[in-house]
Amino acid sequence: MVNKKIYQLNTTSVHRAHLSNSLPVSRTIVCVTMFVVFTIVCGLLLAARPSVCAGDDARWQLGWSDEFNGPAGSAIDSTKWTFDVGGKGWGNNELETYTSRTANAHVEGGSLVIKAIKETFTGADNITRNYTSARVLTKHKFSQAYGRFEARIKIPFGQGIWPAFWLLGDNIDTAHWPNCGEIDIMENIGREPSLVHGTFHGPGYSGGNGIGAAYTLTGGKKFADDFHTFALEWEPNVMRFYVDGNLYQTRTPADVPPGASWVFDHPFFIILNVAVGGAWPGNPDATTAFPQQMLVDYVRVYRRL
């Protein structure tokens, strides 16, 4: 936020000293000085102004949210979220078992905590893994076509750690992936602490061929050092991806391969998770500390007015 300062020019003494013989000159000097100062201040304010966000844009209206303000240690709101559970690799050769335990997902200090733990655990699917974590989603609870999807998140850091905030088409059980569509609002692989990815997937442009771009923090800063706001503005035939209010990519049907379908015209549900290992981030190594946790301050979904 820019600190706005109003500069006041005290010209009383100038006028009193030269009132008798230089009034036109002094007025000219004052006017020129005020114009210069005004120009400089306005220039600074415009240069520092971030891209518009839902918080200061009357065109968006909040329709669904979770602020995670429950008691410390409590389970997440079951009217809004459910869990994916199991240790089947999730199509990415991941190493964790996802659970619904509060040890892996709970509310604390006004945030959702998703915690990846190094432990030997056998889930209900009888698969034994050496890590546990959580994958929470709004499937069958909430989905929406179009709008602004926004979350304020502090992500974890480390080789083999893979946090994400993403959307899946709610027709996945019938259309299946990737025909249902997938929109990754934020993904990070722990070996790249200053970089996040925004990507979308559909038939003919999925997996390693997903379409997207990366956003990098400057000055050696890491996303794990503080909370950052990740957002998608999704409207018919356009998606805009933001980090901290900064627009870093805009995508349209013109970006999909020739002959491929744009499958982003129906409701999607929300997913938050921290994966361990997998084909993209690689596996944890001796440098990776556990437990790892992702903190989610809020998730908010807006509709265009």
Stockholm file with secondary structure:
# STOCKHOLM 1.0

chainA/1-305         MVNKKIYQLNTTSVHRAHLSNSLPVSRTIVCVTMFVVFTIVCGLLLAARPSVCAGDDARWQLGWSDEFNGPAGSAIDSTKWTFDVGGKGWGNNELETYTSRTANAHVEGGSLVIKAIKETFTGADNITRNYTSARVLTKHKFSQAYGRFEARIKIPFGQGIWPAFWLLGDNIDTAHWPNCGEIDIMENIGREPSLVHGTFHGPGYSGGNGIGAAYTLTGGKKFADDFHTFALEWEPNVMRFYVDGNLYQTRTPADVPPGASWVFDHPFFIILNVAVGGAWPGNPDATTAFPQQMLVDYVRVYRRL
#=GR chainA/1-305 SS CCCCCCCCCCCHHHHHHHTTTCHHHHHHHHHHHHHHHHHHHHHHHHHHCCCCCGGGCTTEEEEEEECCCSCTTBCCCTTTCEEECBCSCTTTTCCEEECCCTTTEEEETTEEEEEEEEEEEECTTCCEEEEEECEEECTTTCCBSSEEEEEEEECCCSTTEEEEEEEEETTHHHHCTTTTCEEEEEECCTTCTTEEEEEEEBTTBCGGGCEEEEEECSTTCCGGGSCEEEEEEEETTEEEEEETTEEEEEECGGGSCTTCCCCCSSCEEEEEEEEESCTTTCCCCTTCCSCEEEEEEEEEEEEEC
#=GC SS_cons         CCCCCCCCCCCHHHHHHHTTTCHHHHHHHHHHHHHHHHHHHHHHHHHHCCCCCGGGCTTEEEEEEECCCSCTTBCCCTTTCEEECBCSCTTTTCCEEECCCTTTEEEETTEEEEEEEEEEEECTTCCEEEEEECEEECTTTCCBSSEEEEEEEECCCSTTEEEEEEEEETTHHHHCTTTTCEEEEEECCTTCTTEEEEEEEBTTBCGGGCEEEEEECSTTCCGGGSCEEEEEEEETTEEEEEETTEEEEEECGGGSCTTCCCCCSSCEEEEEEEEESCTTTCCCCTTCCSCEEEEEEEEEEEEEC
//
